[in-house]
């Protein structure tokens, strides 16, 4: 029984690791190319009696001296191809990681969980954490990821269903019909109390070095992602990018 639990845990860690890795990659669009239809004409049968077979006439073949190519020409051609290949490789652009200014030295992050996925927010971009309560007022006609308005201190905070913003479509399909309000327990506050990210659990605060994070590049369009931390199996949020996406209603 213990062995089965161990295997399940390993499979879950592998699945999370693959998902975190996929966050930094854009899905490739497969293009199906249809082969053009070729018209095939029916074969024409020729009666055997009408075919005349003539005996081949032997003719002397011309004898010519073999052409010897200079070795220098072959060498030059090989060198030319090598130089061309090198030029192509040198012109291939490299994707530079996008590292925030606050990550040029060791920094701290707060871990939290959303529907089984571990996320993290840099403390420098964190405004606070409050417990979920029923005072979140729903707003009819809002986007499906918008849970409502929460009044906290002198702020009116827009509370977001974080799961619907970061989880893959397959996972969201499995959660269809689930009431997020029965799952969430805390709200993570970002962007000067403008947004609240609903989450299930609050974890610990840890310190990271810049090299501990696989930073996003310009290749990915996921504006909410700053990078991934494979060692801690979490995705690091880009609060500024997250706020921009929410403001645009994406």
Secondary structure as GFF3:
##gff-version 3
##sequence-region A 1 250
A	DSSP	alpha_helix	2	23	.	.	.	ID=ss1
A	DSSP	three_ten_helix	48	50	.	.	.	ID=ss2
A	DSSP	alpha_helix	71	91	.	.	.	ID=ss3
A	DSSP	three_ten_helix	101	103	.	.	.	ID=ss4
A	DSSP	beta_strand	107	114	.	.	.	ID=ss5
A	DSSP	beta_strand	117	122	.	.	.	ID=ss6
A	DSSP	three_ten_helix	123	125	.	.	.	ID=ss7
A	DSSP	beta_strand	126	131	.	.	.	ID=ss8
A	DSSP	beta_strand	146	152	.	.	.	ID=ss9
A	DSSP	beta_strand	155	161	.	.	.	ID=ss10
A	DSSP	alpha_helix	163	166	.	.	.	ID=ss11
A	DSSP	alpha_helix	169	174	.	.	.	ID=ss12
A	DSSP	three_ten_helix	180	182	.	.	.	ID=ss13
A	DSSP	beta_strand	186	190	.	.	.	ID=ss14
A	DSSP	beta_strand	195	199	.	.	.	ID=ss15
A	DSSP	beta_strand	201	208	.	.	.	ID=ss16
A	DSSP	three_ten_helix	210	212	.	.	.	ID=ss17
A	DSSP	beta_strand	214	215	.	.	.	ID=ss18
A	DSSP	beta_strand	225	229	.	.	.	ID=ss19
A	DSSP	three_ten_helix	230	232	.	.	.	ID=ss20
A	DSSP	beta_strand	234	237	.	.	.	ID=ss21
A	DSSP	alpha_helix	239	247	.	.	.	ID=ss22
###
